[in-house]
């Protein structure tokens, strides 16, 4: 079988990728042997397909956000590509994508622990009940008081 000839640019890209893989393997081996400190290395997550992760859970955007502690707006923006999740959110989304039931179970256990008093309480976000008027704030500035600001 004839060998395929690569262009110079393709060969350079291939060599860079291969070199990166070899360097990573050498670092992994040195960590495994105890020659390098694993805390000096960071995990990097590339782009995460948030919509695919959510679809695997079978939840709506609102359900996904409420279940895993995101805002619905963030989930919507991530899925539409307006905003990219930060590094911590990408790591969390990766874990959700791999083990959604385990994450859900862990969060439920944590919530139960908070309710029983064995864990610190987190403040729950509250929303204005539908049909209830928003309370008026008192005027902060003299000019607002003069104009009857509400």
C-alpha positions in Angstrom: 0.0 0.0 0.0 1.4 3.4 -0.9 2.3 5.8 1.8 0.4 9.1 1.9 2.5 12.2 1.6 1.6 15.0 3.9 2.1 18.7 3.2 4.6 20.6 5.3 1.9 22.3 7.3 0.1 19.0 8.0 3.4 17.3 9.0 4.2 20.2 11.4 0.7 20.0 13.0 1.1 16.2 13.3 4.5 16.6 14.9 3.2 19.2 17.4 0.2 17.1 18.4 2.4 14.0 18.7 5.0 15.9 20.8 2.3 17.2 23.1 1.0 13.7 23.6 4.5 12.3 24.4 5.2 15.2 26.8 1.9 14.5 28.6 2.6 10.8 28.9 6.1 11.5 30.3 4.5 13.8 32.9 1.9 11.2 33.8 4.6 8.5 34.2 6.6 10.8 36.5 3.6 11.4 38.6 2.8 7.7 38.8 6.4 7.0 39.8 6.2 9.7 42.6 8.9 11.8 40.9 6.5 14.8 40.3 3.9 16.5 42.5 0.4 16.0 41.0 -0.9 19.2 42.7 1.3 21.2 40.2 -0.8 20.0 37.3 -4.3 21.3 36.3 -7.1 19.6 34.4 -8.3 21.5 31.4 -11.7 21.0 29.9 -12.4 22.1 26.4 -15.7 23.0 25.0 -18.7 21.1 26.5 -21.9 20.6 24.5 -24.3 21.7 27.2 -27.4 20.8 25.2 -26.2 17.2 24.7 -25.4 16.9 28.4 -28.9 18.2 29.3 -30.6 16.0 26.7 -28.8 12.9 28.2 -30.5 13.7 31.5 -33.9 14.0 29.9 -34.6 17.3 31.6 -35.8 20.7 30.2 -33.6 23.7 30.5 -35.5 24.8 33.6 -35.4 21.3 35.2 -31.7 20.9 34.4 -30.9 24.3 36.0 -33.0 23.6 39.1 -31.7 20.1 39.5 -28.0 20.9 39.2 -27.9 24.4 40.7 -27.5 26.6 37.6 -29.7 29.5 36.5 -32.0 28.9 33.7 -30.6 31.9 31.8 -27.0 30.5 32.1 -28.1 27.1 30.7 -29.9 28.8 27.8 -26.9 31.1 27.1 -24.5 28.2 27.1 -26.7 26.1 24.8 -27.1 28.9 22.4 -23.4 29.7 22.4 -23.7 33.2 23.7 -21.6 32.5 26.7 -19.1 29.7 27.4 -19.2 28.1 30.8 -16.2 28.9 33.0 -13.7 26.2 33.9 -15.4 25.1 37.1 -18.8 24.9 35.4 -17.3 22.9 32.5 -15.8 20.4 34.9 -19.1 20.1 36.7 -21.0 19.7 33.4 -18.5 17.0 32.4 -19.2 15.1 35.6 -23.0 15.5 35.1 -22.6 14.3 31.5 -20.7 11.2 32.7 -22.7 10.4 35.9 -26.0 12.4 36.1 -27.7 10.0 38.5 -24.7 10.0 40.9 -24.5 13.8 40.9 -28.3 14.0 41.5 -28.1 11.5 44.3 -25.2 13.4 45.9 -27.0 16.7 45.7 -30.1 15.1 47.3 -28.0 13.7 50.1 -26.4 17.1 50.7 -29.8 18.7 50.8 -31.0 16.2 53.4 -27.9 16.8 55.5 -28.5 20.6 55.4 -32.1 20.1 56.4 -31.2 17.8 59.3 -28.6 20.3 60.5 -25.5 18.3 59.9 -24.3 20.6 57.1 -24.2 24.4 56.8 -27.3 25.9 55.3 -27.2 27.6 52.0 -29.5 30.5 51.2 -32.2 29.4 48.8 -33.1 31.8 46.0 -36.7 33.0 46.3 -38.9 34.3 43.6 -41.8 36.7 43.9 -45.1 34.6 43.9 -47.1 35.0 40.7 -49.7 37.7 40.9 -48.1 39.4 43.9 -47.0 43.0 43.5 -43.4 43.9 44.0 -42.8 45.9 47.2 -41.9 49.6 46.6 -38.5 50.6 47.8 -38.2 53.8 49.9 -36.7 56.8 48.0 -32.9 56.8 48.5 -32.2 60.4 47.5 -33.7 63.7 48.3 -34.5 64.3 44.6 -36.4 61.1 44.5 -38.5 62.1 47.5 -39.3 65.5 45.9 -40.5 63.8 42.7 -42.5 61.2 44.5 -40.3 58.3 43.1 -41.7 54.9 43.7 
